[in-house]
């Protein structure tokens, strides 16, 4: 008698009280896997796990590996299956899995809990609408603008981690301008933003000439560190001892105020800050047109969003070394947002270069290369063809790992969306060997 091959599944599961994370994994038994999550030591009845999504695939190991490579930025750590979660990210995970070449069909797992057993009913299900998923088109297309008050403050360790990657010589005798920084209090580190604190603490070691930090008179005042409604800028110089505060008349502290723009144009050498995600388009335009050097944090998806891709295509911006996923809000609480460092400083030796697998096209495994309906080559899993002269489509992972420094370039300044047999696949970046 012929043995029936066990079905294979990919799932997304989440515990009730784990607000910002979910788990994406593989199993050959959905019922057993969910029981394992709910019987884990320390689990309580008040914190049950449930499936957010599940589907059958033809090769669960291959799909899980591709998810890990595609969403390595959203993974909590390299050796765990825990991913950062919000409605926007969940929609991206689900759309990626649905569009995978090894996807078979989506299933719905309904749980009926009683005191001793969990009964799982598997029902074939059509693709849910945005309404079914609790989302709107605005949620998907424009998350940052949906968040009007995006007061996310960078943590000191994230600044230290990134800036330590650059030669200290870049700072010598330079004026650093933190034009989206906020509060500075020399006598209380808990009431000083991390950017200001880093440069104040390292002013002499870096050999800075001057530090200027602006304070924005927003509704939310960072840790109540300044007078509400007041804007100022803080100045520290190498020959002036402690810094000083200036309160220009009619100044609101915004990066696009005339006073801030004048400082940018006339005094700043390097800009280093975390601009508000909701105003990133305006900020990037102002900063890049200034011609100044910069190290800033911005949304990690900017690398394939049309308003920003022209800067990357023209080599005016490149990804920095690290991602930034956790921040502090004005109440000192940890909040999650998907950020990454961006810069126009040269980067020649990234630790992540090893993630890119550059080799002749014929040596790339067949399951990671395919042609779409337009005959555009699509390559997955961080493989890059070394001998292919035409444009080809990839995920953003190799870009963050430094592909553009390895002799490749953007072909266009907008996302490329492939179709295979008339079916829309997830968006990619179109690149070509120089």
C-alpha positions in Angstrom: 0.0 0.0 0.0 1.4 3.4 -1.0 2.2 5.7 1.9 0.3 9.0 1.9 2.6 11.9 2.1 1.9 14.2 5.0 0.7 17.6 4.2 2.9 20.6 5.0 1.8 23.9 6.5 3.1 27.4 7.1 1.4 29.3 9.9 1.4 32.6 11.8 0.5 32.3 15.4 0.2 35.0 18.2 -0.3 34.9 21.9 -3.0 37.2 23.3 -0.6 39.2 25.6 2.3 39.4 23.2 1.2 42.6 21.6 4.2 43.4 19.3 5.3 39.9 18.2 4.1 36.9 16.4 5.6 33.6 15.3 5.9 32.3 11.8 6.7 28.6 11.5 6.2 25.3 9.7 4.4 22.1 10.8 2.9 18.9 9.4 0.2 18.9 12.1 -1.6 22.2 12.8 -3.7 20.8 15.7 -0.6 19.4 17.5 1.5 22.6 16.9 -1.2 24.9 18.4 -1.5 22.6 21.5 2.3 22.8 21.9 2.2 26.6 22.0 -0.7 26.6 24.5 0.9 23.9 26.8 4.3 25.6 27.0 5.6 26.0 30.5 4.5 29.2 32.0 1.5 29.7 29.7 -1.7 30.7 31.4 -5.3 30.4 30.4 -5.4 34.2 30.2 -2.7 34.2 27.5 -3.8 31.7 24.8 -2.2 31.4 21.4 -4.2 31.4 18.2 -3.5 31.2 14.5 -3.7 34.5 12.5 -3.0 32.7 9.2 -2.3 29.2 8.0 -1.9 27.6 4.6 -0.8 24.4 2.9 2.5 24.6 0.9 4.4 22.0 -1.1 7.7 22.5 0.7 7.4 24.0 4.1 11.2 24.1 4.8 11.8 26.1 1.6 9.0 28.5 2.3 10.1 29.1 5.9 13.7 29.7 4.7 12.5 32.2 2.1 10.4 34.0 4.8 13.5 34.3 7.0 15.5 35.7 4.2 12.9 38.1 3.0 11.9 39.4 6.4 15.2 39.2 8.3 14.8 42.8 9.2 11.5 42.0 11.0 12.9 39.1 13.0 13.5 39.6 16.7 16.7 37.5 16.5 18.5 35.4 13.9 17.9 32.1 15.7 14.2 32.4 16.6 11.0 32.3 14.7 9.6 35.4 16.4 8.8 38.3 14.1 7.7 41.8 14.9 3.9 42.3 14.5 1.4 45.0 13.7 -1.5 45.0 11.2 0.7 46.4 8.4 3.4 43.8 8.9 0.9 41.0 9.2 -0.6 41.9 5.8 2.9 41.9 4.3 3.7 38.5 5.7 0.4 37.0 4.4 0.7 38.5 1.0 4.3 37.2 0.6 3.2 33.7 1.6 0.2 33.7 -0.7 2.3 34.9 -3.7 5.1 32.2 -3.1 5.5 29.7 -5.9 5.2 26.8 -3.3 1.9 28.1 -1.9 -1.0 25.5 -2.4 -4.1 26.9 -0.6 -5.1 29.0 2.4 -7.0 27.3 5.2 -8.9 28.7 8.1 -8.3 27.2 11.5 -11.2 27.5 13.9 -10.7 26.7 17.6 -13.4 25.7 20.0 -11.8 25.6 23.5 -13.2 23.7 26.5 -11.6 22.7 29.7 -9.6 19.8 28.2 -9.5 19.8 24.5 -8.9 22.0 21.5 -10.9 21.0 18.4 -9.5 22.3 15.1 -11.7 22.5 12.0 -9.9 23.2 8.8 -11.9 25.0 6.1 -10.9 26.1 2.7 -11.0 29.8 2.5 -10.8 32.4 -0.3 -8.5 35.4 0.0 -10.0 37.7 2.7 -10.7 41.3 1.9 -9.0 44.2 3.6 -12.2 44.6 5.7 -11.9 40.9 6.8 -8.3 41.6 7.9 -9.2 44.7 9.8 -7.3 47.0 7.4 -8.0 49.8 5.0 -6.2 50.7 1.8 -4.8 53.7 3.7 -3.3 51.3 6.3 -1.5 49.4 3.6 -0.3 52.3 1.4 0.4 55.0 3.9 1.0 53.9 7.4 3.3 56.7 8.4 0.9 59.4 7.4 -1.8 57.7 9.4 0.2 58.2 12.5 -0.1 62.0 13.1 1.9 62.1 16.3 5.0 60.0 15.5 7.1 61.1 18.4 9.5 58.1 18.5 12.8 58.8 20.3 15.9 56.9 19.4 17.7 54.9 22.1 21.3 55.7 23.0 22.6 52.2 22.2 21.2 52.3 18.7 23.1 55.5 18.0 26.3 54.2 19.5 26.1 51.0 17.6 25.7 52.7 14.2 28.1 55.6 14.6 30.9 53.3 15.9 31.0 51.7 12.5 32.4 54.9 10.9 36.0 56.2 11.0 36.2 58.9 13.7 38.0 61.1 11.3 34.7 62.1 9.6 33.8 64.1 12.7 37.0 66.0 13.2 36.5 69.8 13.2 33.0 69.4 12.0 29.7 71.1 13.0 27.1 68.4 13.8 23.4 69.5 13.4 20.6 67.5 15.1 17.7 69.3 13.5 14.9 66.9 14.6 16.3 66.2 18.0 14.3 67.9 20.8 15.4 68.3 24.4 18.8 68.9 25.8 19.5 69.1 29.6 23.2 69.0 30.4 22.5 68.3 34.1 20.1 65.4 33.6 20.7 62.7 31.0 17.1 61.4 31.5 15.9 64.6 30.1 18.2 64.8 27.1 17.6 63.1 23.8 20.0 60.3 22.9 21.5 62.1 19.8 22.4 65.2 21.9 23.6 63.0 24.7 25.9 61.0 22.4 27.6 64.0 20.9 27.9 65.8 24.3 29.6 62.8 25.8 31.8 62.2 22.8 32.5 65.8 21.8 36.2 65.8 22.6 36.9 62.2 21.5 35.3 62.9 18.1 37.1 66.2 17.8 34.0 68.1 17.0 34.1 71.9 16.3 30.4 72.5 17.1 27.1 70.8 18.1 23.7 72.4 17.4 20.5 70.7 18.5 17.0 72.1 17.9 14.1 71.7 20.2 10.7 71.4 18.5 7.7 73.0 20.2 5.4 70.1 19.6 2.4 69.0 21.6 4.4 66.2 23.1 7.5 67.4 25.0 10.3 64.9 25.4 10.2 63.7 29.0 8.9 67.2 30.0 12.5 68.4 29.5 11.6 71.9 28.2 9.0 74.6 28.6 5.9 73.6 26.8 5.4 75.8 23.7 9.0 77.0 23.7 11.4 76.2 20.9 15.2 76.7 21.2 18.5 75.5 19.8 21.4 74.4 21.9 25.0 75.2 20.9 28.2 73.6 22.1 31.6 74.6 20.8 35.1 73.1 21.4 36.4 76.4 22.9 33.3 77.4 24.9 33.0 74.9 27.7 29.4 74.0 28.4 26.7 74.6 25.8 24.3 77.5 25.7 20.6 77.9 24.8 19.2 80.4 22.4 15.4 81.2 22.1 14.9 83.0 18.7 11.6 84.9 18.4 8.8 83.2 16.5 10.9 80.0 16.2 9.1 76.7 16.4 12.1 74.4 16.1 10.9 72.6 13.0 13.5 71.4 10.5 12.0 73.5 7.7 11.7 76.7 9.7 13.8 79.5 8.1 16.2 79.6 11.1 16.8 75.8 10.9 17.3 76.0 7.2 19.8 78.8 7.6 21.8 76.7 10.2 21.7 73.8 7.8 23.0 75.9 4.9 25.5 78.1 6.6 26.9 76.1 9.6 26.2 72.4 9.5 28.7 69.9 8.1 27.0 66.7 9.2 23.3 66.1 10.1 22.6 63.3 12.5 19.1 62.8 13.7 15.8 60.8 13.6 13.3 62.9 11.5 9.6 62.2 11.9 8.5 59.3 9.7 5.3 61.1 8.7 7.4 64.0 7.1 10.1 61.9 5.6 9.5 63.0 2.0 9.9 66.7 2.9 12.9 66.0 5.1 14.8 63.9 2.6 14.3 66.5 -0.1 15.5 69.4 2.1 18.5 67.5 3.4 19.7 66.0 0.2 19.3 69.3 -1.7 21.5 70.9 1.0 24.4 68.7 -0.1 25.5 68.1 3.5 26.7 64.8 4.9 24.2 62.9 7.0 23.4 59.9 9.1 19.7 59.6 9.7 17.0 57.1 10.6 14.0 56.6 8.4 11.5 53.9 7.5 13.1 50.7 6.3 10.6 50.4 3.4 11.9 53.7 1.9 14.4 51.6 0.0 11.7 50.5 -2.4 9.2 53.4 -2.1 9.0 55.7 -5.1 9.6 59.1 -3.4 13.0 57.9 -2.2 14.2 55.5 -4.8 15.5 58.2 -7.2 18.0 59.3 -4.5 19.3 55.7 -4.1 19.4 55.3 -7.9 21.4 58.5 -8.2 23.8 57.3 -5.4 22.8 60.2 -3.2 21.7 57.9 -0.4 22.6 54.4 0.7 21.5 52.2 3.6 23.6 52.5 6.7 24.8 49.4 8.7 21.9 48.8 11.1 18.2 48.6 11.5 16.4 50.3 14.4 13.2 48.6 15.6 12.5 49.9 19.1 12.1 53.4 20.3 10.9 55.4 23.4 7.7 57.4 23.3 7.3 60.7 25.4 6.2 58.5 28.3 9.4 56.5 28.2 7.6 53.4 27.0 9.1 51.1 24.4 7.3 51.3 21.0 8.0 49.4 17.8 8.6 50.9 14.4 10.5 49.6 11.4 13.5 51.9 10.9 16.9 51.8 9.3 19.9 54.1 9.1 20.6 55.9 5.9 23.7 57.9 4.9 25.7 59.5 2.1 29.0 58.5 3.7 31.0 55.9 1.8 30.6 52.3 3.1 33.2 49.9 1.8 33.2 46.9 4.2 29.9 45.8 5.5 29.7 42.8 7.8 26.5 41.8 5.9 28.3 41.4 2.6 28.6 37.7 3.5 24.8 37.3 3.2 24.9 38.1 -0.6 25.6 35.0 -2.7 27.0 36.3 -6.0 27.6 33.5 -8.6 27.0 32.5 -12.2 23.3 32.2 -13.1 23.6 28.5 -13.9 24.9 27.8 -10.4 21.9 29.4 -8.7 19.4 26.7 -7.6 16.4 26.5 -9.9 13.9 27.0 -7.1 15.3 30.5 -6.5 15.1 31.8 -10.1 12.1 32.3 -12.4 11.0 34.5 -15.3 7.8 36.5 -15.0 5.3 37.2 -17.7 7.5 40.0 -19.1 10.5 37.7 -19.2 12.1 39.6 -16.3 14.4 37.3 -14.2 13.4 37.1 -10.6 16.0 35.9 -8.1 15.3 35.0 -4.4 17.2 34.0 -1.2 20.0 36.6 -1.6 21.4 34.9 -4.7 22.8 37.4 -7.3 23.8 36.4 -10.9 27.4 37.5 -11.6 27.1 37.0 -15.4 23.6 38.3 -16.2 23.7 41.5 -18.2 19.9 42.3 -18.3 17.8 43.9 -15.5 16.6 41.4 -12.9 14.3 41.7 -9.8 15.2 41.0 -6.2 13.9 41.6 -2.7 15.2 44.4 -0.6 17.4 42.1 1.5 20.5 42.2 -0.7 20.2 46.0 -0.9 20.5 46.3 2.9 23.4 43.9 2.8 25.3 46.2 0.4 24.6 44.9 -3.1 24.9 48.5 -4.6 28.5 48.6 -3.5 29.3 45.4 -5.3 28.9 46.7 -8.9 25.1 46.7 -9.2 22.6 49.6 -9.6 18.9 50.4 -9.5 17.4 50.3 -13.0 14.3 52.4 -12.2 13.1 54.7 -9.4 9.9 52.8 -8.6 9.0 49.4 -7.2 8.8 46.6 -9.7 5.7 44.4 -9.4 6.0 41.1 -11.3 3.2 38.9 -12.6 3.5 35.2 -13.1 0.8 33.4 -15.1 -1.3 36.6 -14.6 -1.0 36.4 -10.8 0.5 39.4 -9.0 3.6 38.8 -6.9 5.1 40.9 -4.2 6.9 44.1 -5.1 10.7 44.0 -5.7 13.6 46.2 -6.8 14.8 46.1 -10.4 18.6 46.0 -10.5 21.4 45.4 -13.1 25.1 44.8 -13.1 27.1 47.9 -14.0 
